[in-house]
Amino acid sequence: MSPKQMQSPPLEGQVRIPSGCAVSAMISRDGRRMNGERIIESMVPMHDRSNGLGGGFAAYGIYPEYRDFYALHIFFNDRRCQEECMTLLRENFEIVQDEHIKVRKMPQITDEPIIRRVFVSPMQSVLRHLQIDEKELVVRTVNRINAQLEGSYVFSCGKNMGAFKAVGFPEDVGRYYRLEEYDAYCWTAHGRYPTNTPGWWGGAHPFCMLDYSIVHNGEISSYDANRRFIEMYGYKCTLQTDTEVITYIADYLLRRQGLTLEETASVIAAPFWSTIESKPEEERRKYTYLRTVFPSLLVTGPFSIILGFEGGLMALNDRLKLRSMVVGEQDDMVYIASEEAAIRTMAPDIKTIWSPAGGEPVIVKVKEGAF
């Protein structure tokens, strides 16, 4: 036996696991608010899809008393960074509430930054001066903070929603943030197994912009082309992971271009040209237009993503379905996860479970007015 054959097998962390990462979600079509207990538990059977370098959750409907204000969740390295960021925020916003996000100290969660929640309202005088709407002001401000203020990271900035993330296994991150004390009509979750990028607090999923949040399992081989395109429109990819760009693509297509969810899915996971050619004429024209106008926003590589937004969510696989994703339905509830075991943890008696096809979005919306 040669010396090479006698070598020990690679240790964890020394071998690439391209199928790693776990995603999970639950949503009530009736807008019923549920605490975070079940979404935390859904990540336990998928524990080995993570490696402790990132976990996180997004929750919708958690701030009804502040629903008219933007909830900024921010990491600060130290007090100086915090003061610098708050000074910038006061230039453009009225500060409605500024508080610590309560956490439960746990030995598994280390290197904690300062974590604050700031509810803000855009100043009308600033909007008139810049001649932009309030959402654009929030996006510009968040991009400026994350790109220019070293040691400050806004990781959530929507209304009546919030992201909670850290370095750790997702079930520990959920307990750390005391998510069983929050009530939401929609939850998404992520367990990270970073392969090409570092594990750090800002790099954990979800990634958010306004009310859009993304959790992602997979790898984006088109990242550089996607990044170069989206940064032409003022977005800055600063969080050292490829997933961040999908969030900005969603905001650009849905908010700035006015595309529907279905059209956005047809850009991100665009049908093959051969598939387009087989469509009826009207659909063929639409898909041809989208592929022609937004070629740099096609996301290639294996992926499964869950996009959360105000009033619903969308699940989407790459067009070859190279990453697992299953969907379950029971009464008014819809569950989505990387593995069926996660869904059965949330709904043990569920009867309807199915696997969506590659490139075909699963869109779930809460009844109008319910949330």
N, C-alpha and C positions, 0 to 999 in steps of 0.2 A: 504493500500500500504506500503510495507516494505521500510526502509531507503535506501536499495540498489536500489530499483526501482525508488526512488525519485531523485537519483543523476542526475546531468546534463550530457548530452551526451559529449563524449570526444571532446576536441578542436583540431583544426588543429595542427599537429605536435605531438599530443599525440596518434594518431592512425596510424597503419601501412597501407600504400597504395601500395600493391605489384604490381599493374598494372601501377604505375606511370612511369614517364620519357617519353620523346618524341624524336623521331629521324626523320630526314628529309634529302633529298639529291636531287640534280639536276645535270645532266651531258649532255653535247652536244657531240653526236657521231662525229660531224664534227669538233670538237675542237674549236668551237666558244667561245670566252671569254666573260663572262657576269659579271656585277658587283654584289655585295652582297645584293642588295635591295630585290630581290624576295625571297632569302633563309631566310632573316630576317623576312619578312612578313609571310612566311609559318609557323613560330613558333607561331604567334599570336593566331590562332584558337585553338592551343593546349596548351594555357597558363596554364590551370588548371592541366595539367599533370606534371607541375614543381612546386616547392615551393620556388624558389628564391635562392636556395643554390648551384646553378651551371648552367652555360650555356656556350656553346662554338661552334666553327665552324672550319672546315678545308677547305682549298682552294688550288687548284692545277693549276699551270700555272701563278702564280702571280708575279714571279720574273724573267721574261725573260732576263733582262739585267745581272742577276747574275746566270743564269741557270746552270753554270758549278761548282758552289760552294754550299757547305752545308749551309743552313740557320738555325742557331740555335736561337730559341726563348727561352729566359731564364727569370725566376723570381728570384730576389734577395731580401732578407730581408733588407739588408743595404749595404752601400758602402764597408765595410770590406769584406762581402761575395762576392761582385762583384770583388774586386781586387784579392781575393784568387782564384776565378774561372778563371779569365782571365789569371792569372799566370800559372795555370794548362793547359789551352788551348794553350798558347804560347809554351809549351814544345813539342806539337805534331802537331800544325797547324800554317799556316801562316794566320794572320788576314787580310782579304781583306777589310772589312767594319764593323764598330762597331757603332751602333746608337740606340737611343730611338725608340720604337714603338710608333707612334703617337696615342694619345687617345683623346676622347672628355670627359671632366670632367662632371660627372653626379651624382646627389645626391643618386641615387639608387645603385651606385657602391662604396663600401667603403673598408677600410683596404687595399689600393692598395700597392702592392710591387713595386720595381723598375722593369721595364719591358724593356728588351733590345733585339735587333736583331743583331746577329753577323754572318757575312758570312765568312766561313773559307775554307782553302784548305789544305788537309793533306800533311805533309812534306814527301817527297820521302825517305829521309834518315831514318826517323822513320819506314816507311813501310818496307824498306829493313832490318833494324835491327831486327824488330819483325817478319818478314817474314809473314805478313798478308796483305790483300787488304785494300783499303781505307774504305770500308763500315764496315768492322770488327773493324777498328780503331775507327770510329765514335761511333759504338755501345759500345765498351769497355769504351771509354771516357765518354759517356753519363751515362752509368751505374755507373761509378766511381764517377762522380759528384753528381748524385742523391742519391747514397748510402752513400758517405763519407763526402761530403762538406755540412755541416749543413747550411741551409738558402739559398741554391742555387738549382734551379730545372730547368733542361732543359726539356721543354715540347713540343718541336718540333725540328727535326733535319734533314729533308729531303732536296732534291734539288728542286728548283722551286716550293715549296709548303710551307704552314705554317699553324699552329694551332693558334687559338685565343680564350682564355677562361678566365673565371672569376667567382666569386661568384655573382650571380644575375640571373634574368630571362633572357632567351636567347635573346629575342628581345632587351632588354636593353644592354646586352653584345655586340651584333652586332653593335648597335649605338655607344657604348663606344669605340670600336675599329675602328670606321669609315669604316666599311666594304663596304659601297657603293662606296668607293674610290678605291677598288681593283677589278681587272678583272681576272676571273678564268674560265676554261672550265669545272671544276667540283667543286661543293660545297657539304659539308655535315654539319649537324647541330644537336645539342643536347640540350634538356632541362632536367634538373636533378631533381629527387625527391629521395634523398638518404634515404635509409631505415636502413642499417646496418653500414654505414660508415659516417665519418664527412663531412660536407660541407666546403670545403676550396679551394683556388685557384688552387693548384696542383691537387686536386681530381676531378675537373670538367672535362668533356669529351670535345673534343676527347683526346684519348691517342695515342701517336705516337712513332714510331721507324723507323728511316730512312724515306722512303716515305710512309710507311704504317700508316694508322690512323684508329681508331675504335671509333664508337659511338654505344651505347648499351642501350637497354631497357630490364630490367629483373633482374635476380638474378642467381648467379652461385653457385649451391650447391656443385659442385665438386672443388671449388676454392683451397682447401688445397692440394688435390692430384695434381691438375694442377700446383700450385705454387711450390711444392716440386720437381716435375719433371723438370720444366723449369729452376729453380735456379741451378740445377746441371750443366747447360750449360752456366753459367756466367751471366744470367739475374738476376736482383734484383727487387723484388716487394716492392717499398718504398712509393708509393703514396696513401696508405690507402684506397684502393677501389678494389673490385674484378675484375672490368673490365680491369684493367691494364694488367692482365695476358693474356688476349686474344690477345692483341697486340704483346706480346712476342712470343706467340704460332704461330701467323701468320708469324712473321719474321723467327722463327726457321724452320717452315715447308717449307715456300716458298723460302727463301734465302739460308738457310744452308742445308736443305734436298733436295731442288730442286723439290718439289712437284708442281703440277699444282694447279690452283685455285679450280678446281672440286675435286681433291684429298684432298686438304686441307679442303674443306667443308665436305668431307666424313670422315675426322678424327674428326673435331670439332663437327659435328652433325651426327655421324656415324649411318648408318642404323641398325635397330634391326637385331639380328642374324636370326630371322625367315624371315625377308625381304631378307637378303643376300642369304639364302638357296633357295629362289624362283627365283634368278637371273640366266641368262645363265652362262655357265661354266666359260668363260673368266672374266666376271664381278664378278662372285662369288669368283674367285681366287684373284682378285684385292682387293675387299672389305675385304675379310678375311685377306689378308696380312696387310692392313692398320689398321684394328682393332687389329690385333695381335702385330704389331710392336709399335703402338702408343696408347696403352690402357689408359695411364694416361693423354692423351690430349683430351679425350672425354669430352666435356663441357656439364654437365647436369644441369637441372633446366630450368625455362622458360626464353627465350631470343629472342630478335630480334636484329641483329647487321648489321651495314653497314661498310664494310672494304673499305677504299679508298686506291688507289695506283697510281703510275705514269701511266697515260693513261687509267684509268678506275676505276670501283668500283664493289663490290660484296655485295649483300644483302642476309641474311641467317636467317631463323627462326630455333628454336629448332625443333626437329623431331616430337613433338606432337603439334606444333604451338600453344603454350600457350601465345604468345604475338602477338598483331596485327601488320600487315604490309601490305601495299598495294603499287602497282606499276602502274604508268601511262606512256603512250607513245604518243607522238605527234611530227610529222615530225622527226627532228634529235634529239629531246629531250627525255630523260627518267627521270621520277620523282619517288621518293620513299619516303614514310612517314608512320608514325604510324596511321594516319587517312586520309581518303579521302579528308576531308575539307582542309588539308594542301596542297594537290596536286592541288585542285581547286583554291586555293589562288594564286599559281604560274602559273597555266594554266587554266583560267576560262572556255575556250571552249573545253577542252580536251574531247575526245570521248572514248578512250581506257583506262580503268582502271580495274585491276584484282588483285587477291590476290594469292601470291605464296604458294605452299604447304609446310608443315613442312619439314625441312631437305633438301629441293631442292634449290640450290643456283640460284640467278638471277645475271648473270655476264654481265656487260656492258663495252665495250671497245671503246675508241676513234679510229677513222680510223688511220691506221699507217702513221706516219709522220705529222698528222694534228696538233699536239700540240708541 
